[in-house]
């Protein structure tokens, strides 16, 4: 049972990236799936969680309106579309199974680094 994120890289301020998350060993569609990020020297920060039951999403204040989570059941995947990226978005991004409490997670994998810099 694992999650694997990919798609990070170096992007200029104002740019976009699409992060991918592939699950193995379990069905992502039945779980609350989300993303969190962690910048060097800072605590973990919730980005988004998407319910596997009612389809609702909750986004962190700093990314709302710029980031969008989507899913693809056929490939057991989830995606994070990031737009209008800012230097403060620089972090390692992890996909995760969300618990009922914001910023609490049950399972997460190795993340992917996003660096926003000119």
SULVENZI-V358331 format. One record per residue. N is the residue number from 1. PHI is phi in degrees with one decimal (* if undefined). OMEGA is omega in whole degrees, 0 to 359 (NA if undefined). D_LAST is the distance of its C-alpha to the last C-alpha in whole Angstrom. Layout:
# SULVENZI-V358331
n/phi/omega/d_last
N/PHI/OMEGA/D_LAST
N/PHI/OMEGA/D_LAST
This chain:
# SULVENZI-V358331
n/phi/omega/d_last
1/*/180/38
2/-158.9/175/34
3/-125.4/181/31
4/-131.3/179/28
5/-97.9/177/24
6/-155.2/175/22
7/105.2/179/19
8/-70.8/179/16
9/168.5/179/13
10/-96.8/181/9
11/-140.7/179/8
12/-78.6/175/5
13/-53.1/183/7
14/91.2/181/10
15/-82.3/183/10
16/-135.2/173/13
17/-143.8/174/15
18/-116.1/178/19
19/-94.3/181/20
20/-118.2/179/24
21/-139.8/178/26
22/-114.0/178/30
23/-100.7/175/33
24/-138.0/178/36
25/88.5/176/39
26/-159.1/184/39
27/-95.1/181/39
28/-60.6/186/36
29/-61.0/183/37
30/-90.3/186/40
31/-113.9/168/37
32/-80.0/185/35
33/-113.0/179/31
34/-154.8/178/28
35/-132.3/167/25
36/-132.7/180/24
37/-136.6/178/21
38/-143.6/177/20
39/-91.3/180/18
40/-55.1/177/19
41/78.0/181/21
42/-120.0/180/22
43/-78.9/178/25
44/-59.0/181/24
45/-128.4/178/23
46/-68.0/178/25
47/-104.4/181/23
48/-161.2/167/26
49/-133.8/182/29
50/-122.4/184/32
51/-68.3/174/35
52/-88.2/182/37
53/-107.4/184/40
54/-103.1/176/40
55/76.3/181/36
56/-79.6/179/35
57/-126.7/173/31
58/-126.1/181/30
59/-110.6/173/26
60/-67.0/184/25
61/-58.9/186/24
62/-75.9/183/20
63/-119.1/183/20
64/-58.5/181/23
65/91.3/180/22
66/-114.5/183/19
67/-112.5/179/20
68/-140.7/176/23
69/-94.6/173/26
70/-139.1/181/28
71/-132.0/173/31
72/-136.0/182/32
73/-64.8/183/36
74/-63.1/181/37
75/-110.4/180/34
76/53.8/187/34
77/-128.8/171/31
78/-135.8/184/28
79/-134.7/174/25
80/-125.3/176/22
81/-86.3/180/20
82/-113.4/179/17
83/-129.4/179/16
84/46.8/184/13
85/-66.3/182/11
86/-121.2/179/10
87/-54.2/180/9
88/-72.9/174/13
89/-83.4/179/13
90/-62.0/183/12
91/-178.1/167/16
92/-88.9/182/18
93/-102.9/180/20
94/-119.5/168/24
95/-91.6/191/26
96/-156.0/168/29
97/-88.4/184/33
98/-81.9/169/33
99/-91.8/184/36
100/-70.1/180/37
101/-95.8/180/36
102/-56.9/179/32
103/70.7/171/30
104/-120.1/188/33
105/-133.7/182/33
106/-98.6/184/35
107/-150.4/173/33
108/-151.2/183/30
109/-113.6/176/29
110/-64.5/187/26
111/-89.4/178/23
112/-128.2/187/19
113/-85.2/173/16
114/-113.0/178/13
115/-120.2/180/10
116/-109.7/185/7
117/-159.4/176/4
118/-93.5/NA/0
